[in-house]
Amino acid sequence: MDEFARLQAKMKQAYEAGKYFEMLRLLDRMERRKGLSPDAIWGIHLARGMAQFELGATEEAVAAFRAALEGGTNASIESRRRLMSNYLMYLHYLSDVPMEKMRAAHFAYAGLFPSIRPFVHEKREEKARLRIGYLSPNLTDHIVLSFAVQLFVQYDRTRYEVVLYSTGERKNEVTEWIAGFVNGFRDISALSPEDAAREIQEDGVDILFDLAGHSEGGRTLEIAAYKPAPIQLCGIGYFDTTGLPAMDAFLGDVYCDPEGADAQFSETLLRLPQSHFCFTPTEQLAHFAGAYRLHSPIVFGSFNNFAKITDEMLVAWKEILARVPGSRLVLKNVKRQKEPVRYMEKRLRRLDLPQERIEVRCATQDYLREYLDVDILLDTYPYVGGGTTCEALYMGVPVVTRYGARHGSRFGLGLLENIGVGELAAPTAEAYIERAVMLANSPDLVAALHANLRQMMEQSPVMDGKGYTRSVEAAFEMLWEEWLHGGKREEG
């Protein structure tokens, strides 16, 4: 084994051990070597991006992935597609990406399928039952399942058959549980994208719902590119256009997709009248028992992935702490490794935040109990919380969020509007700061929200599984009618 191969082996060990600083040092040594092939340089960019993302150095990670995309390489087209999907995902973490650039980057994805011939579908006669396929790499206890499970449980069995297609290698008891609700479950994780698409087509799926989009390396999109179903839509597990011509529609709602948002999508944008996802708490969350007590001074928190926390967010939080004397801030990562905590502490020092008032934590096993440590959650921007926000609200913790023009930056707005506390959503950084300060200076209101948010959420469209499923099924019927008979579809 030569020195380069030894460095690669050490780098892999460092990554698996969560030693990202060591991994970056090894990459620096590798990059200084002379005569590196284009593929070696490409691999170094990829590995650097992975390490930096895990640390929470998101801007540097995106730059590394961009360098890999722009570099010459003999990597397979499949590798380039998956790199592109990861790059598109990570673009959403940055605060300064113009709408036009985001749109163009997604639309460029279609150019990575030059030789694929989509399957052809003949018009089918009216059917008593439509076959709906759901395509996902996360049919486990992943947060996406908390937003999709009602579609597998509450569907109208007189009108629909539901088949789940799993592209993920990981299975557990949750997978077996949800498989028991539907008409079929297929593990297609070992198949090539074309073979997986062929199986879906042969199953006679009428409408295929991709629950992942560009997440997880875009594996589901590689299958959808073959057009295995006559109607295909995306949503819930991804928060932007796929840019894929084979994808017909994207599921949104009136809050997350304001007037004019259609131009950002290659798909037809379907706006549900209330919420485009429905939250189902885990058993652990639903049965959590713990008593909350209001803190004095108030304690703010952020439990989102550290990669979502931009410098702009840290500056805003610094201002909030300055305007609420004595207040504290708890930053809890979603990962258990210690090095992202060290990197966050370094960032806090660089931006001159009052570290004596800030506690930085790794993820823990008993993470739900940590919601009792905070009074108000501060959402991130532009990549806002989804599952984390729902968990916090269900635990009674009010969330202050900022929203922008893009679908993915408006999840918090949609959730808060649907449960009746839309006043906690702000359109600008200054308004976000003001709402957080106002709430912190209203301890009686904070206490009341902690006492009532769970019930408000349970009675809202965000947790109305049956109503939500009927709404999605109405969208299915519109898509099917349009494909079967043609003509202009009118949004309801």
Beta strands, then each sheet from edge to edge (+ up, - down):
strand 1: 130-136
strand 2: 160-166
strand 3: 184-187
strand 4: 207-210
strand 5: 231-234
strand 6: 249-253
strand 7: 268-272
strand 8: 299-302
strand 9: 328-332
strand 10: 358-361
strand 11: 376-378
strand 12: 399-402
strand 13: 425-426
sheet 1: 3+ 2+ 1+ 4+ 5+ 6+ 7+
sheet 2: 10+ 9+ 8+ 11+ 12+ 13+
end
